[in-house]
Amino acid sequence: RSKFILGVILRVLALVGLTALPFVTGQGMNVISEGGEIEALTRWAVIGAIAGIVYLVFSFLSDRTFAGLATGGLYKLQTTLFANIQTLSMGFFYKNPPGELSSNVTNDSEVVSLFYTSAVSQIIRAVLQILMILIVMLVINVQLTIEALLTVPLLLAAIYVVTHIASPAFAKLQETLGDASGFQEETLTGHKVIISKRRQDWATAEHEAQVAEVYRVGRRAFFAALMQFPTTQTLNLFQNVFVMLVGTFMVIGGKTDLGTVMAFSGYSALLASPLAQIANLITNALTASAGGERVFKIIDEVPVVADAPDAVDYEFKSGHIEFKNVDFSYVPGSKILRNNTFDVQPGESIGICGPTGAGKSTLINILTRYYDIDSGTITIDGQDLRTLTQESLRNQVGVVLQEAFLFSDTVMNNLMYAREDATKEECIDAAKQANAHEFIVHLPQGYDTMMTERGANLSQGQRQMITIARAM
């Protein structure tokens, strides 16, 4: 807030120099038209030069301040967005595909960042410039000020019409961009299935249809936005000509002097410029608004599964697991588990069998508290899961997922990912127990070999062995 106030003050000081220039020009013109002395003209020229330097120096300082605020705002937005995603429960990712979330973090954040870096300081400058110039114009000549403002209602009406057309179009554009990005990520990730099923032509045609929709929506949005420039420029030129015409008649009628009309001509241009600028920045504002709505929707998300205020750490005793009358549903009203009751003794190995959709994976999802149950209780060593902190519970549970997921990092770092304080010796020992050590040491750099995305440079079996070692 303090930097923002400083930036505004610096901008006001810069505009003092800018608004002085037309007045100085007018006074110099009066000296010339009235046959004044060269000393008087020189004095006004020096004052004009000083005003120009003041405008240049304080504009630089103000822009530098706002640039820091813009990049700081973008940094905070992206870090807050990504950090909040890390706090959300598994159900959030169940409802929001990775492609769409990736679009939120990249595309939507990017349009907001463009607004921060290019539009915010310009809008502030334009608003302050309009206010200061209006005050100066009213002080100099009320009648000419009124004449100069006659085109402003037309300009505002044009802005309103463009906004009314473009705003929903830009919102739809961000949505279709997100859909296209999601499809691109999904098909690139699933390239093996597409190739094996010979669906390349389908993927190409489907992608072309989605991009065509982006083109259709984008054309309408940007056409409406681009029409602002010729419209506002025409109205600005008309305003300037009108001021000069009325001013000329006032000079002939002896109601004002030539210097005042020249000053008003300059002020009219300085007034029209920020009005047109605000109109042209509406495109950025509308796009940022549409992207920002999607970004802040995620920032405002809260985890569905949360630690109780009085939650305590799980205390491992023996590993006795007990389900009592457990009901669970991913979607309210559609139960996966009903009255589920069983007991697992310490040291006992359990295999769960059943048809697809019977709830086998679901048992693990609720045992690790990725989701909260609808009713009943789950206890480990007599401790109700809902009374425990999630971190302490998951520190005691090793999970090997059906999909062998590896990060784009070394084999060793992928193993260490499971526990922050793990040593290299412990990782190698776990790899030996998982029968992964032998093939790892034969990799180009052994345990320091870099994995490509999702471990694509290993076979499916090798990836699975590393995830088993990671769980151990």
ABEGO torsion letter per residue (X at the ends): XAAAAAAAAAAAAAAAAAAAAAAAAAAAAAAAAAGBBAAAAAAAAAAAAAAAAAAAAAAAAAAAAAAAAAAAAAAAAAAAAAAAAAABBAAAAAABBAAAAAAAAAAAAAAAAAAAAAAAAAAAAAAAAAAAAAAAAAAABAAAAAAAAAAAAAAAAAAAAAAAAAAAAAAAAAAAAAAAAAAAAAAAAAAAAAAAAGAAAAAAAAAAAAAAAAAAAAAAAAAAAAAAAAAAAAAAAAAAAAAAAAAAAAAAAGABBAAAAAAAAAAAAAAAAAAAAAAAAAAAAAAAAAAAAAAAAAAABBBABBBBAABBBBBBAAGBBBBBGBBBBABBGBBABBGBBBBBBBGBBBBBBEBBGAGAAAAAAAAAGABBBABEBBBBGGBBAAABBAAAAAAABBBBBABBBBBBBBAAAAAAAABAABBAAAAAAAAAAAGAAAAAAABAAEAABBBBBGGAABBAAAAAAAAAAAAX
